[in-house]
């Protein structure tokens, strides 16, 4: 999404955006940050939004910085965390983090690396690598592109039990997985604004190109009910949908 699109949802963020912090069933983020934290450690929250986790981060780390390219989001985050004396917020774009080079032990990006421009995506990962100190850790939650293919598989399987006509099955899939909303070649969706989604192999490829090592990927799951509330398909009884959870180091 572009800045103006984020500005529109800043006042009603949680009803517009499926949050891996508030909505996911099992999120290892805080446990991992407990291990990585320390009073002599510095962390940056990239795309901090409303600053919903800065209070917890302030207890785990000596210094906390939150950035977002939306001025309105940053203003809300500052108000939310005004009592915290080890937390700072800045209006900043992730494609230009030069002023932060080699300053952080940990960087996190929670469903915030969403640019529909692939050159910007590569630039962001390289900028994140630069702002970390030696052996610094980067943790990201990235929206999954595979989950839409997974939904297509479920629809096809259910429809094939009722209908043997392949073209009718394809049309049924397209009713829910609409072509104008999904660019599977580039990994981009268009739900009221273009957003990047990621294939698992793509995450490994892009992070390695940016210089990261020791890359580990697992899944953060949502319930189908939460997925439906976000405007996606609803398939109770099937394994749940997911985002990708990534941890790597410089």
C-alpha positions as CSV (number, residue, x, y, z in Angstrom):
1,X,0.0,0.0,0.0
2,X,1.0,3.6,-0.5
3,X,1.2,6.2,2.2
4,X,-2.2,7.7,1.6
5,X,-3.8,4.3,1.8
6,X,-2.2,3.6,5.2
7,X,-3.3,7.1,6.4
8,X,-7.0,6.0,5.6
9,X,-6.8,3.0,8.0
10,X,-4.7,4.5,10.8
11,X,-7.8,5.4,12.9
12,X,-9.4,2.0,12.4
13,X,-6.3,-0.2,11.9
14,X,-7.5,-3.4,13.6
15,X,-10.7,-3.7,11.7
16,X,-8.9,-3.2,8.4
17,X,-5.7,-5.2,8.8
18,X,-5.3,-8.8,9.8
19,X,-2.6,-8.5,12.5
20,X,-0.2,-11.4,13.2
21,X,0.2,-9.9,16.7
22,X,-3.5,-9.8,17.7
23,X,-5.1,-12.4,15.4
24,X,-2.6,-15.3,14.9
25,X,-2.9,-18.5,16.9
26,X,0.7,-19.2,17.7
27,X,3.3,-16.4,17.2
28,X,6.8,-17.1,18.4
29,X,7.9,-13.4,18.1
30,X,7.8,-12.4,21.7
31,X,9.5,-15.6,22.9
32,X,12.3,-15.1,20.4
33,X,12.7,-11.5,21.4
34,X,13.0,-12.5,25.1
35,X,16.0,-14.6,24.1
36,X,17.5,-11.8,22.0
37,X,16.8,-8.9,24.3
38,X,18.9,-7.2,26.9
39,X,19.3,-3.8,28.5
40,X,22.4,-3.2,26.4
41,X,20.6,-4.1,23.2
42,X,18.9,-1.9,20.6
43,X,15.9,-2.9,18.4
44,X,14.1,-1.2,15.6
45,X,10.5,-1.9,14.6
46,X,10.2,-1.4,10.9
47,X,6.7,-0.3,9.9
48,X,5.6,0.1,13.6
49,X,2.1,1.1,12.7
50,X,0.2,2.2,15.9
51,X,3.1,1.0,18.1
52,X,1.2,-1.9,19.6
53,X,4.2,-3.9,20.8
54,X,6.6,-1.0,21.8
55,X,5.6,-1.3,25.5
56,X,6.7,-5.0,25.5
57,X,9.8,-4.2,23.5
58,X,10.7,-1.4,26.0
59,X,10.9,-4.1,28.7
60,X,13.0,-6.4,26.6
61,X,15.5,-4.0,25.2
62,X,17.5,-1.0,26.4
63,X,16.6,1.2,23.4
64,X,13.6,0.9,21.0
65,X,13.1,2.7,17.7
66,X,9.9,2.5,15.7
67,X,9.6,3.9,12.2
68,X,6.7,4.2,9.8
69,X,6.2,6.0,6.5
70,X,2.8,7.2,7.6
71,X,3.0,10.4,9.7
72,X,-0.5,9.7,11.1
73,X,0.6,6.3,12.2
74,X,3.6,7.7,14.0
75,X,1.6,10.3,15.7
76,X,-0.8,7.6,17.0
77,X,2.2,5.4,18.1
78,X,3.7,8.3,20.0
79,X,0.5,9.0,21.9
80,X,0.1,5.4,22.7
81,X,3.6,5.1,24.1
82,X,4.2,8.6,25.5
83,X,5.1,7.2,29.0
84,X,8.0,5.1,27.7
85,X,11.4,6.9,28.1
86,X,13.4,4.4,26.1
87,X,11.2,4.4,22.9
88,X,11.5,6.8,20.0
89,X,9.5,7.1,16.8
90,X,10.4,8.5,13.4
91,X,8.6,9.1,10.1
92,X,10.8,7.2,7.8
93,X,10.7,5.1,4.6
94,X,12.4,1.6,4.7
95,X,14.0,2.2,1.3
96,X,16.3,4.8,2.9
97,X,17.7,3.9,6.4
98,X,21.2,5.3,5.9
99,X,21.1,7.3,9.2
100,X,20.7,4.0,11.1
101,X,23.6,2.0,9.6
102,X,25.2,-0.5,12.0
103,X,23.1,0.8,15.0
104,X,20.8,-2.1,15.8
105,X,21.2,-5.6,17.3
106,X,17.7,-6.7,16.2
107,X,15.3,-5.5,13.5
108,X,11.7,-6.6,13.2
109,X,9.2,-6.1,10.4
110,X,5.7,-7.4,11.1
111,X,3.8,-7.6,7.8
112,X,5.2,-4.2,6.8
113,X,7.4,-5.1,3.8
114,X,4.5,-4.9,1.4
115,X,5.5,-2.6,-1.5
116,X,4.2,-3.7,-4.8
117,X,7.4,-2.5,-6.4
118,X,9.9,-5.4,-6.6
119,X,12.9,-3.1,-6.8
120,X,11.8,-1.4,-3.6
121,X,11.5,-4.8,-1.9
122,X,15.1,-5.7,-2.8
123,X,16.2,-2.3,-1.6
124,X,14.4,-2.6,1.7
125,X,16.1,-6.0,2.5
126,X,19.5,-4.5,1.7
127,X,18.8,-1.5,3.9
128,X,17.8,-3.7,6.8
129,X,21.0,-5.7,6.4
130,X,23.0,-2.4,6.6
131,X,21.4,-1.1,9.8
132,X,22.2,-4.3,11.8
133,X,25.4,-4.7,13.7
134,X,27.6,-7.8,13.1
135,X,25.6,-11.0,13.8
136,X,22.5,-8.8,14.3
137,X,19.2,-10.6,13.9
138,X,16.3,-9.8,11.6
139,X,12.8,-11.2,12.3
140,X,10.0,-10.7,9.8
141,X,6.4,-11.8,9.3
142,X,5.7,-11.8,5.6
143,X,2.3,-12.5,4.0
144,X,2.1,-15.9,2.2
145,X,1.4,-16.1,-1.5
146,X,1.0,-19.9,-1.2
147,X,-2.0,-19.5,0.9
148,X,-4.1,-18.4,-2.1
149,X,-2.9,-21.4,-4.1
150,X,-3.9,-23.5,-1.0
151,X,-7.4,-22.0,-1.1
152,X,-7.6,-22.9,-4.8
153,X,-6.7,-26.5,-4.0
154,X,-9.4,-26.8,-1.3
155,X,-12.0,-25.3,-3.7
156,X,-11.0,-27.6,-6.5
157,X,-11.1,-30.7,-4.3
158,X,-14.5,-29.8,-2.9
159,X,-16.0,-29.0,-6.3
160,X,-14.5,-32.1,-8.0
161,X,-16.7,-34.2,-5.7
162,X,-19.8,-32.6,-7.2
163,X,-18.7,-31.7,-10.7
164,X,-16.5,-33.4,-13.2
165,X,-16.4,-30.5,-15.6
166,X,-12.9,-28.9,-15.2
167,X,-14.0,-25.6,-16.7
168,X,-16.8,-25.3,-14.2
169,X,-14.4,-26.1,-11.4
170,X,-12.0,-23.4,-12.7
171,X,-14.9,-20.8,-12.8
172,X,-15.8,-21.7,-9.2
173,X,-12.2,-21.1,-8.1
174,X,-12.2,-17.8,-9.9
175,X,-15.3,-16.7,-8.0
176,X,-13.2,-16.6,-4.8
177,X,-9.6,-16.3,-6.2
178,X,-10.3,-13.5,-8.6
179,X,-7.7,-12.9,-11.4
180,X,-7.7,-9.1,-11.0
181,X,-6.8,-9.5,-7.3
182,X,-3.9,-11.9,-7.7
183,X,-0.7,-11.7,-9.7
184,X,0.8,-15.1,-9.0
185,X,3.9,-14.5,-11.2
186,X,5.0,-11.4,-9.3
187,X,3.5,-12.4,-5.9
188,X,1.3,-9.3,-5.6
189,X,-2.3,-9.0,-4.5
190,X,-4.6,-6.1,-5.1
191,X,-7.2,-5.7,-2.4
192,X,-7.9,-2.0,-2.5
193,X,-4.2,-1.4,-3.1
194,X,-1.3,-3.5,-4.3
195,X,0.6,-5.5,-1.7
196,X,3.6,-7.9,-1.9
197,X,3.0,-11.5,-0.8
198,X,5.9,-14.0,-0.6
199,X,6.6,-17.5,-1.7
200,X,8.8,-19.5,0.7
201,X,11.5,-20.1,-1.9
202,X,11.4,-16.4,-2.8
203,X,12.1,-15.3,0.8
204,X,15.2,-17.5,0.9
205,X,16.4,-16.1,-2.4
206,X,15.8,-12.4,-1.6
207,X,17.3,-12.6,1.8
208,X,20.4,-14.4,0.6
209,X,20.8,-11.8,-2.1
210,X,20.6,-9.0,0.5
211,X,23.5,-10.7,2.5
212,X,21.6,-12.5,5.2
213,X,22.6,-16.0,6.5
214,X,21.2,-18.7,8.9
215,X,17.7,-18.2,7.4
216,X,15.0,-20.1,9.2
217,X,11.3,-20.0,8.0
218,X,8.2,-21.3,9.7
219,X,4.5,-20.5,9.7
220,X,2.3,-18.2,11.8
221,X,-1.3,-19.6,11.6
222,X,-4.7,-17.9,11.7
223,X,-8.1,-19.3,12.2
224,X,-10.4,-19.5,9.2
225,X,-12.8,-17.2,11.1
226,X,-10.2,-14.5,11.3
227,X,-9.3,-15.0,7.7
228,X,-12.9,-14.7,6.7
229,X,-13.2,-11.4,8.7
230,X,-10.3,-10.1,6.6
231,X,-12.3,-10.8,3.4
232,X,-10.7,-14.1,2.5
233,X,-12.1,-17.6,2.0
234,X,-13.6,-19.7,4.8
235,X,-12.8,-23.4,5.0
236,X,-13.5,-24.7,8.5
237,X,-12.1,-28.2,9.1
238,X,-9.1,-27.7,6.8
239,X,-5.6,-26.9,8.1
240,X,-5.5,-23.2,8.8
241,X,-4.1,-20.4,6.6
242,X,-0.7,-18.8,7.5
243,X,1.9,-16.1,7.1
244,X,5.6,-16.8,6.9
245,X,7.8,-16.2,10.1
246,X,11.4,-15.6,9.2
247,X,14.5,-15.2,11.4
248,X,18.0,-14.7,10.0
249,X,21.2,-12.8,10.8
250,X,23.8,-10.5,9.3
